[in-house]
Amino acid sequence: MGMLQMETPLARRLEQWLDVASFRHNVITANMANVDTPGYKTQDVDFRAALADALNAETPGGMETLAHHPVSRAVAGLIERPDGNNVSLDRESLLLAENQLQYRIGIQLLRGQMHAIQSAINEGR
């Protein structure tokens, strides 16, 4: 079981949301760390597509397929410096802030779900 002792389908989806946001965070920070690496190509994760893939990877019984995980891909169309590197710290900083907001939203939604479960348990007593 995941974060909750009594998992709900919504809680499972929110955990997947957080997994995708965490993965994307790592990709963005790797780009930033490689800003001075000659030939390094910026990677990114399509958050919506990765989340949709995660949700579609579940079988009807709720089990995830073992091989599923988000994928990062090179970003096309970015300006490349003479050393072959195309990382823009401005772009990555903006994406990092956006991704952190998406993660915080997921946390807030998961807290709300846990609160709803706790309320249901308390009302049943």
C-alpha angles and dihedrals in degrees: 000000000000132000095318126064088215105039121201127195089251092050090051091052091049090052088053089050089055092046091054092046091049092050091049090049089057092049093050094047090048088055090051092047090053097050090118098039110114112237095010113148121210114251128201143173124229096231096199094046093045091050091048090050091050092050092046092049091071120099118223089264090061097252118136119230107254096230096055121111135135117275129217121213136190113267114237125215101031121137111261122212121223090264090060095251117130103182115133113196090201091056094044093047090053092048091047091054091047092049092048089054091051090051092049091050089053091050092049092049091048091049089052090051092050090048090051091051091048091049091051091050092049093048090052093059 
